[in-house]
Amino acid sequence: MTEPSGGAGPRRRPGQQRKQVLLRLDPLVYDALARWAGDELRSANAQIEFLLRRALAEAGRLPGGAGPIPRRGRPPAPERPDA
C-alpha cells in the first residue's frame, strides 16, 4: 500500500476490510466490559475499539489517518426539504 502525499502512515482505503484480532481476556474482565458496553448501547467489540481509540488519543498516538468508528444500525433518514 502506498502512502498519500503528506501522509504520516498508511490509510485505510474505502472498502478495505477491518483488521481481525484474537483477544484473550479474563472472564471477569470480559463480563465487566460487556456490562459497560450494554450500558452504553455498544457491542463488546465496539466498546473495546472505543476504549483503545480513547487511550491512543490521550497518549498522542492515534494515527491521523484513522477514520471514525463506523456507525452501526439504521442510517439516518434523509432531510426533507419541506420540513
PyMOL commands that set and color helices and strands:
alter all, ss='L'
color gray80, all
select helices_A, chain A and resi 27-39+44-58
alter helices_A, ss='H'
color red, helices_A
deselect
rebuild
show_as cartoon
